[in-house]
Each structure stands twice: as C-alpha cells, then as structure tokens.
Amino acid sequence: MAGFENDVMLAKNMNFDEAAAKPHLGVINAAGKLPIGTGNTFPTPEILGGSITSTTLSIGYSSPNITVNTAGGGAPIERINGDTGFVTPTSGVVTLTAGTTGLSFTGSGSTMTMSSPELNLPDTTSSTVGVVNINGNRFMHKYGDADNVFVGTNAGNFTNVTALANTAVGSGALTALTTGDNCVAIGKGALAALTTSNAVTSIGRNAMTLAQTGCSNTTAIGNAAFSSYVSGAGSNSVFIGYQCALSWTSSSQCTLIGASAGQTGVGGGANSTGVGFACLALLTSGQQNNAFGAGSLSNLTTGNGNCAWGYQAGQNYTSSESYNVLINNLGTVGESNVCRIGASTGTGSFQLNSTFIHGINGVTSSNPLMVTINSSTSQLGVAAVPVTSTAWSVITANQTAAVNNGYICNKAGTLALALPATAAIGSIIEVTGINTALGWQITQATGQQIFFGTSSTTSGATGTITSSATRDSIKMVCVVANTTWNIISSIGSPTIV
C-alpha cells in the first residue's frame, strides 16, 4: 500500500509509461528532470540533479530539495586500496603524492591534473626496480654500473654486476654481458652474445651478434658486420660496411672497409687491410695482404703479403699467390714475388703510354748495370753496361783476360791469355805486344770459340789464335754470352788453329 515504511516512501500503481499521452513519465526530459507522477490532475513530482559536498548529499537545486547530512555518519571515502597497502582519509581528506618519480598532481575546483615534468626512477637493482617496461618487456634500465645504459626490448640483463660503462641501444643488444667493460652495441641483436671482451663497438643489426669473447678493441659497423665470429682471435680489428667480414670466424689486427668486403671467406687474415667493395671477399687464411679498390684481391684465398691497388687489382689470384705488388693490374694466376704496374701499354683503360720516375737522373751508383726491357712482355731486366773505353795494362805473365780490358804483352816467350769464363754480350778484349820474340796467344775453354772473318778457331780447349809478329794486335767483342767472340779489328796476320 502507499505510505511510508522505515522512512522509505512507498508508491502504489506507479506508471513509467512513455506513451504520447504521458510523455513526462519515466523519461528524463530536456531540463534534466525525471517525472515520477501521473501528471493528469496534480503537478508532476520530479527529481532534479543536485550536488555532493564533504558533508551533504543534495538532490534538487531549488526549494524544495532533499539534503542528506553525512557529517555524523562517517566520511564519504572510507579507504583507497593500492597495488600494495591502502590509505584511509584523515578528516575526510586523502592526499595524492608521486614520491620521487617526478610526477605531480595539481587540484583545481573539481579537477585533479597529473603532470610529468620528469621521470625519476631509482637505480636499477633488479628486474622490478628502476626498470621501464613496455608491454611486459624491459625496455630501459641501467643494471650493474652507474654508467651502464640499456635501451631496447630486453637489451642488457640483470646479471652483469661487474660490467662497467657499457651502452646498448636496440632490441636484444648486449643481453649476455657479464664482465665486459666500455662496450657499445647499437642495433637489434648487436653484441647479443658478448660476455667478457672490453671496448668492443658494434653498430648495425646483428653486427657481431655471435661474438662471445676474444674480440677486445674491435669495431664492427654495418648490418651483420663480422657476424659469424664467436671467439678466439678477433681483437684490435675494424670492419665497416654492409655484411663486411660476414663469414669471418677469426681475425686480429685487420681493417676492412666497404660493403661485402671479406664477405664470403672465413677470415684468419691477420694483419690484413682492405678498402673497397668486395675486396678480399674470399680470403680464408692468407695474412698480411693489402687491397685497395673495389674487387681488389677478391678471389685470393690463402696467399700472403700481397699489395694490390686499383679496381679489381689482383683479381686473377685465386689461391696461394704471395708477395706480389700490383697497381691497376689483374695479376697472373699462380705467380709470386712479382711487381706489375699498369694493365698494358697504350691509351685505353688502365693502360700506360709514358712512365716518369724521379730521383734517378743525376745519381751515380756503384756496380752499375744497364736496365733492359723485354719488348714482348714488358718485363724489366739488367745487363752489363757497354764499355766505351778500355783500361790498358802491361802484363808479363800468363793469365786470364778480364772483359773490357786491353793487354800489352811483354814476356820473353809467348804469353798465353785465356778467354774469361763469364762475359756479357758487348764485352771487349784488346791485345797487343812489345819487346818479345814470339808475342801472345789467346786460349779457350770448353765451348768457347773465336771467329775472324770467315775463319774460326777450333771450338773448345784446343782452339787458339797466336800472333805471328811482336807487334801484332787484335780487338774482340763477345757476341754470345760467355762463349763466342768476334775479332772486329786486327794488325798483322795471327795464326788461327
């Protein structure tokens, strides 16, 4: 029945029908009122919007209204629960504070505003303290040393208690580090397996991603640079370029600069230097090689000590060719200890048609030799310098003649003068006599022979040519090295045997 029971008003036969005849029933109208009467005969009762203060609940904003006083019935907020612990109001007041995080809360009227001029976290001491997480994965922290910086999904770790002054930026960078110091890893997976090496710098996705130890003071910059190295000899090296030294598993004191430099070989090229695209690309164990230019020494595998300058210089070397010097020359398969400058003679690409070398003209050297050139191959060589004057001497005893000398024979009997065993083409010997009754005789060794016009001595040790008068004279020139001589001038009628 209608009426009041326990201070609650009861209504009978209430109708919240929103038919057209009763539009005010059960519907909040445009004025924010909720009609609750019939509206047919009597004024329609309405509930109006109100307000809540610290001590009252008001329904309606004009008289008459309903006011509920809460001052004697407890605070409007009894408790606020946190992730851990809770707070209760003091005199109906709860204070919000951000502690040392750098956040702040500013209240004005009915609005509480949170701002973040800084984010101030404690030092990272575990996976749950001093860590910024994104989507449940660690993203930024500085575990271990105060100078460590780790940024990126799962970068660094929480076990490197003695690793000092390391920087990792990239997903999974430096995740295995234990005691290495002063390392820099930038890029996804950079130095992901490194444990103990110091002063290693790796920049690029998966650069040195498998390296664990033994690579102190090494720098790798470029996608997948030096990415197959694990441990062993890998220190004091520099690799710069896309997939530079991609497959190298060992290397010390090496420098490679260029995309794909040393890309498919397995390395081991200690003390080698390469600058240029794909230079030293197939090197497996060769050491002390130097390649400068795109494709230079790109097929060399085990050769040592080569120096190649120029585009594709030394590209013909495919295995153990060693200790060659090449400038703009492809080299020849299988050769070692060879110097080649220029591709050929001419005016085309990599050809030379003039050569100038300073520091030679005006310099006198001892033991001079004449430079010769093979007209077919352009190979350089040397020969004895032709003598334009003869050094003369008086002799009184049998002896072996020396090239480019003249002999004045002065013996009481016949003076025997043997041909020299060694004589270059163009060498000269001159002979004359004085004050003797019999003069001189030229003797030969095995394989030697003297030609006089259409006549000649017997080949070998039995052949001779002898003066027939005291003052007879001859001049001979070597025409076949070491063995054959021609008489080019004479005085008298020497006897030929």
Secondary structure, DSSP 8 states (H G I E B T S, - for coil): --EEETTEEE-SS------TT-TTSSS--TTS-EE-S--SSS---EE---EE-SSEEEE-SSSS-EEEE-TTS--S---EE-SS-EE--BTTB-----TTSS-EEEEETTEEEEE-S--------BTTBS-EEETTEEEEE--SSTT-EEESTT-S-S--TT--S-EEESTTTTTT-SS--S-EEESTTTTTT--S-SS-EEESTTTTTT--SS-TT-EEESTTTTTT--SSS--S-EEESTTTTTT--B-SS-EEESTTTT-SS-B--TT-EEESTTTTTT-SS--S-EEESTTTTTT--S--S-EEESTTTTTT--SS--S-EEES----TT--S-EEESSSBSSSTT-BS-----S-TT---SS-EEEEE-TTT--EEEEE---SS-EEEEE-S-EE--TTEEEEE--SS-EEEE--S---TT-EEEEEE-S-SS-EEEE--TT-EEEETTEE--SSTT-EEE-SSTT-EEEEEEEETTTEEEEEEEES--EE-
